[in-house]
């Protein structure tokens, strides 16, 4: 725990550098090469994602943000007072600020994120702006178990997971992850979660392959990081971003495709690429409302309320454990 002046506590339990290298080596050694999307978010990656959120093609952030503003009063009513909010993947915290501003006397806000510098920047700013609120920061891989700071209030723990980030998980992994949230928040605790809805393929593919190439740079940042942090020799001009919607599985898939036969070295190990071979970097599953509720039910959650925007692009769910 640190002496960060404006935070109630800061816990750093994530050994990011070693995990990034070991997971990358393992992923590149599989038949379908992979790199984990959770490593998109260093400082540069986080900045690129904020630019993605402002793109005309990327409807997700602006739709969810507007919906949160429209329903914030209803969210406050269903959550109640004196709660402790736990945000999984803290981003810019714009969405959480909308929720916090609407809540009745929230006891604490606990931000959990894998990117240490970004996490500190966001939480220190929030703590400075909200001296009435107890703000904690936990640097951790939130897909793994982590300990909560000492309880500040008597109300429910309420987890907040915006951005349809659950779509990055396979269905089985999503069930396991949601079950972990249920265990963390405890019986009667709440989950406020944003889920992207199934829609026209053209809308989905444009959202993940924008005309300005910002999403491509965001995807390529994984290779930039491996070169900078571990001395790998990925030729960035020999890979390109590829995004496609898989109708059969109901997900967007992001890949980095090799443009030629080549060999890349990472940590003294060589990896051969054939022309057209890809590194699978991210999935983004899309759900129907009942489909998601059934999945959450397998993890021990009961649906309480669901909201959608006027165009049925996005949904926000409140469930209890």
C-alpha positions as CSV (number, residue, x, y, z in Angstrom):
1,X,0.0,0.0,0.0
2,X,1.3,3.4,-0.9
3,X,1.1,6.9,0.6
4,X,-0.6,8.4,-2.5
5,X,-2.1,11.6,-1.0
6,X,-5.5,11.7,-2.5
7,X,-6.4,7.9,-2.5
8,X,-7.6,6.0,0.5
9,X,-5.4,3.1,-0.7
10,X,-3.5,1.8,-3.7
11,X,-2.7,-1.9,-4.0
12,X,-0.5,-3.1,-6.7
13,X,-0.8,-6.9,-7.0
14,X,0.0,-7.3,-10.7
15,X,3.3,-8.4,-12.1
16,X,2.5,-7.2,-15.6
17,X,5.8,-7.3,-17.3
18,X,6.6,-11.0,-16.7
19,X,3.0,-12.1,-17.4
20,X,2.9,-10.2,-20.7
21,X,6.1,-12.0,-21.9
22,X,5.1,-15.5,-20.7
23,X,1.6,-15.3,-22.1
24,X,2.9,-13.9,-25.4
25,X,5.4,-16.7,-25.8
26,X,2.8,-19.3,-25.0
27,X,0.2,-17.7,-27.4
28,X,2.6,-17.4,-30.3
29,X,3.6,-21.1,-29.9
30,X,0.0,-22.4,-30.5
31,X,-1.4,-23.5,-33.9
32,X,-3.6,-20.4,-34.1
33,X,-1.2,-17.8,-32.8
34,X,-2.7,-15.5,-30.1
35,X,-1.8,-12.4,-28.1
36,X,-4.0,-11.3,-25.2
37,X,-6.2,-8.2,-25.6
38,X,-5.7,-7.4,-21.9
39,X,-2.3,-6.0,-22.9
40,X,-3.6,-3.4,-25.3
41,X,-3.8,-0.9,-22.5
42,X,-0.4,0.6,-21.8
43,X,-0.4,4.4,-21.8
44,X,-0.3,4.6,-25.6
45,X,-2.9,1.9,-26.0
46,X,-5.2,3.6,-23.5
47,X,-4.9,6.9,-25.4
48,X,-5.7,5.1,-28.7
49,X,-8.7,3.5,-27.2
50,X,-10.0,6.9,-26.1
51,X,-9.6,8.1,-29.7
52,X,-11.6,5.0,-30.9
53,X,-14.4,6.0,-28.5
54,X,-14.8,9.3,-30.4
55,X,-14.8,7.7,-33.9
56,X,-18.0,8.0,-35.9
57,X,-18.0,4.3,-36.6
58,X,-17.6,3.2,-33.0
59,X,-21.2,3.6,-31.6
60,X,-20.5,1.6,-28.4
61,X,-19.1,4.2,-26.1
62,X,-21.4,7.2,-27.1
63,X,-24.5,4.9,-27.1
64,X,-23.7,3.5,-23.6
65,X,-22.7,6.9,-22.2
66,X,-26.0,8.5,-23.4
67,X,-28.0,5.6,-22.1
68,X,-26.4,5.8,-18.7
69,X,-27.2,9.6,-18.5
70,X,-30.8,8.9,-19.5
71,X,-31.3,6.1,-16.9
72,X,-29.0,7.3,-14.1
73,X,-31.9,8.1,-11.8
74,X,-33.4,4.7,-12.2
75,X,-30.0,3.1,-11.6
76,X,-29.7,5.1,-8.3
77,X,-33.1,3.9,-7.3
78,X,-32.4,0.2,-7.9
79,X,-28.9,0.3,-6.2
80,X,-29.9,2.3,-3.1
81,X,-27.7,4.2,-0.7
82,X,-24.3,3.7,1.0
83,X,-23.0,1.2,-1.6
84,X,-19.5,0.4,-2.5
85,X,-19.0,0.6,-6.3
86,X,-16.3,-1.6,-7.8
87,X,-15.4,-0.8,-11.5
88,X,-13.7,-3.6,-13.4
89,X,-11.4,-2.0,-16.0
90,X,-11.4,1.6,-15.2
91,X,-10.9,3.4,-18.6
92,X,-11.6,7.1,-18.4
93,X,-14.2,6.7,-15.6
94,X,-16.6,9.0,-17.5
95,X,-19.3,6.4,-17.2
96,X,-18.6,5.7,-13.5
97,X,-18.8,9.5,-12.8
98,X,-22.3,9.5,-14.4
99,X,-23.3,6.7,-12.0
100,X,-21.6,8.2,-9.0
101,X,-23.1,11.6,-9.5
102,X,-26.6,10.0,-9.5
103,X,-26.1,7.7,-6.5
104,X,-27.4,8.5,-3.0
105,X,-24.4,8.8,-0.6
106,X,-22.1,6.1,-2.1
107,X,-19.6,5.0,0.5
108,X,-16.7,4.1,-1.7
109,X,-15.4,3.6,-5.2
110,X,-12.9,0.9,-5.9
111,X,-11.2,1.0,-9.3
112,X,-9.6,-2.2,-10.6
113,X,-7.4,-2.1,-13.7
114,X,-4.3,-3.7,-15.2
115,X,-2.6,-0.5,-16.3
116,X,-0.9,1.0,-13.3
117,X,-0.1,4.5,-14.6
118,X,-3.6,5.0,-16.2
119,X,-5.3,3.7,-13.0
120,X,-3.4,6.1,-10.8
121,X,-4.1,9.1,-13.1
122,X,-7.9,8.4,-13.2
123,X,-8.4,7.6,-9.5
124,X,-6.3,10.5,-8.2
125,X,-8.3,12.8,-10.4
126,X,-11.6,11.4,-9.1
127,X,-10.4,11.5,-5.5
128,X,-9.4,15.2,-5.9
129,X,-12.8,16.0,-7.4
130,X,-14.8,14.0,-4.9
131,X,-13.3,14.5,-1.4
132,X,-16.6,13.2,0.1
133,X,-16.0,9.8,-1.6
134,X,-13.5,7.1,-0.4
135,X,-11.5,6.2,-3.5
136,X,-9.4,3.0,-3.7
137,X,-7.2,1.8,-6.6
138,X,-6.3,-1.9,-7.1
139,X,-3.8,-2.6,-9.9
140,X,-4.7,-6.2,-10.8
141,X,-5.7,-8.5,-13.6
142,X,-9.4,-8.4,-12.8
143,X,-10.0,-11.7,-14.6
144,X,-8.2,-13.3,-11.6
145,X,-9.3,-13.2,-7.9
146,X,-8.2,-10.1,-6.0
147,X,-8.9,-8.8,-2.5
148,X,-11.1,-5.8,-1.9
149,X,-9.9,-2.9,0.4
150,X,-11.4,-2.7,3.9
151,X,-15.2,-2.0,3.7
152,X,-16.2,1.6,4.0
153,X,-20.0,1.4,4.1
154,X,-22.8,-0.9,5.1
155,X,-24.6,-1.0,1.8
156,X,-24.2,-3.5,-1.0
157,X,-21.1,-4.1,-3.0
158,X,-22.1,-3.2,-6.6
159,X,-19.8,-4.2,-9.5
160,X,-19.7,-2.0,-12.6
161,X,-18.5,-3.5,-15.9
162,X,-19.2,-1.1,-18.8
163,X,-18.2,-1.1,-22.4
164,X,-19.4,-4.6,-23.2
165,X,-16.0,-5.8,-22.2
166,X,-17.5,-9.2,-21.3
167,X,-17.7,-9.8,-25.0
168,X,-13.9,-10.4,-24.9
169,X,-14.5,-13.7,-23.1
170,X,-15.7,-17.0,-24.6
171,X,-19.1,-18.0,-23.2
172,X,-17.7,-20.5,-20.7
173,X,-15.0,-18.0,-19.6
174,X,-17.7,-15.3,-19.2
175,X,-19.7,-17.6,-16.9
176,X,-16.6,-18.3,-14.8
177,X,-15.8,-14.6,-14.7
178,X,-19.3,-13.6,-13.7
179,X,-19.3,-16.3,-11.0
180,X,-16.1,-14.7,-9.7
181,X,-17.8,-11.3,-9.5
182,X,-20.8,-12.9,-7.7
183,X,-18.4,-14.3,-5.1
184,X,-16.6,-10.9,-4.8
185,X,-19.7,-8.8,-4.2
186,X,-21.5,-11.5,-2.1
187,X,-25.1,-12.6,-1.8
188,X,-27.4,-9.7,-2.5
189,X,-24.7,-7.7,-4.2
190,X,-25.3,-6.0,-7.6
191,X,-23.9,-6.0,-11.1
192,X,-24.4,-3.1,-13.5
193,X,-23.1,-4.2,-16.8
194,X,-23.1,-3.0,-20.4
195,X,-23.7,-5.5,-23.2
196,X,-23.5,-4.8,-26.9
197,X,-26.4,-6.3,-28.8
198,X,-26.4,-8.3,-32.0
199,X,-27.0,-6.1,-35.1
200,X,-26.2,-5.7,-38.8
201,X,-22.8,-7.1,-39.8
202,X,-21.8,-3.9,-41.7
203,X,-22.3,-1.8,-38.6
204,X,-20.2,-4.2,-36.4
205,X,-17.3,-4.5,-38.8
206,X,-17.0,-0.8,-39.4
207,X,-16.9,-0.2,-35.7
208,X,-13.8,-2.4,-35.4
209,X,-12.1,-1.3,-38.6
210,X,-12.5,2.4,-38.9
211,X,-11.6,4.5,-41.9
212,X,-8.9,6.5,-40.0
213,X,-7.0,3.4,-39.0
214,X,-7.1,4.1,-35.3
215,X,-8.3,0.6,-34.4
216,X,-5.6,-0.8,-36.6
217,X,-3.0,1.2,-34.6
218,X,-4.6,0.0,-31.4
219,X,-4.3,-3.6,-32.4
220,X,-0.8,-3.2,-33.7
221,X,0.2,-1.7,-30.4
222,X,0.7,-5.2,-29.1
223,X,3.6,-5.7,-31.5
224,X,4.9,-2.2,-30.7
225,X,5.0,-3.1,-27.0
226,X,6.7,-6.5,-27.6
227,X,9.4,-4.8,-29.7
228,X,9.9,-1.9,-27.1
229,X,9.7,-3.9,-23.9
230,X,11.3,-7.3,-24.8
231,X,13.4,-6.5,-27.9
232,X,11.4,-8.6,-30.3
233,X,11.8,-7.9,-34.1
234,X,8.3,-7.7,-35.4
235,X,8.3,-5.7,-38.7
236,X,5.3,-3.5,-38.3
237,X,5.0,-2.9,-42.0
238,X,4.7,-6.7,-42.6
239,X,1.5,-7.1,-40.5
240,X,-1.9,-5.5,-40.9
241,X,-5.1,-5.3,-38.9
242,X,-8.0,-7.5,-39.8
243,X,-11.5,-7.4,-38.2
244,X,-14.5,-9.6,-39.2
245,X,-17.8,-10.6,-37.8
246,X,-18.3,-14.4,-37.4
247,X,-22.0,-15.0,-37.9
248,X,-21.9,-18.6,-36.7
249,X,-20.4,-17.7,-33.3
250,X,-21.8,-14.2,-33.0
251,X,-18.6,-12.4,-32.4
252,X,-16.2,-9.8,-33.9
253,X,-12.7,-11.3,-34.3
254,X,-9.6,-9.1,-34.5
255,X,-6.4,-10.4,-36.0
256,X,-3.0,-9.2,-37.0
257,X,-2.2,-10.8,-40.4
258,X,1.3,-11.5,-41.8
259,X,1.7,-10.0,-45.3
260,X,4.6,-12.4,-46.2
261,X,6.5,-15.5,-45.1
262,X,8.7,-14.3,-42.2
263,X,10.3,-15.3,-38.9
264,X,10.0,-13.2,-35.8
265,X,12.2,-13.6,-32.6
266,X,10.9,-13.0,-29.1
267,X,13.0,-13.6,-26.0
268,X,15.4,-15.8,-28.0
269,X,12.7,-17.9,-29.5
270,X,11.8,-17.9,-33.2
271,X,8.2,-18.0,-34.6
272,X,7.5,-18.6,-38.3
273,X,4.7,-16.9,-40.1
274,X,3.3,-17.9,-43.5
275,X,1.8,-15.2,-45.7
276,X,-1.8,-14.7,-44.7
277,X,-1.3,-16.4,-41.2
278,X,-2.8,-14.4,-38.4
279,X,-2.3,-13.7,-34.7
280,X,-5.8,-13.7,-33.1
281,X,-5.8,-10.7,-30.6
282,X,-9.4,-10.2,-29.5
283,X,-13.0,-11.4,-29.6
284,X,-16.0,-9.3,-29.0
285,X,-19.1,-11.4,-28.6
286,X,-22.5,-9.8,-29.1
287,X,-25.7,-11.0,-27.3
288,X,-29.4,-10.9,-27.4
289,X,-31.0,-9.7,-24.1
290,X,-32.4,-13.1,-23.2
291,X,-29.2,-14.8,-24.3
292,X,-27.1,-12.7,-21.9
293,X,-29.5,-13.1,-19.1
294,X,-29.4,-16.9,-19.5
295,X,-25.6,-16.8,-19.4
296,X,-25.6,-14.6,-16.3
297,X,-28.1,-17.0,-14.7
298,X,-25.5,-19.8,-15.0
299,X,-23.2,-17.7,-12.9
300,X,-25.7,-17.2,-10.1
301,X,-27.2,-13.8,-11.2
302,X,-30.9,-12.9,-11.2
303,X,-31.9,-10.1,-13.7
304,X,-33.6,-7.1,-12.1
305,X,-33.7,-4.5,-14.8
306,X,-32.6,-4.0,-18.4
307,X,-32.4,-0.8,-20.4
308,X,-31.8,-0.3,-24.2
309,X,-31.2,2.7,-26.4
310,X,-33.9,3.8,-28.9
311,X,-32.1,2.1,-31.7
312,X,-31.6,-1.2,-29.9
313,X,-27.8,-1.0,-30.4
314,X,-26.8,-1.5,-26.7
315,X,-28.2,-2.8,-23.4
316,X,-27.4,-2.1,-19.8
317,X,-28.4,-4.7,-17.2
318,X,-28.7,-4.6,-13.4
319,X,-28.6,-8.1,-11.8
320,X,-28.2,-9.4,-8.2
321,X,-26.1,-12.2,-7.0
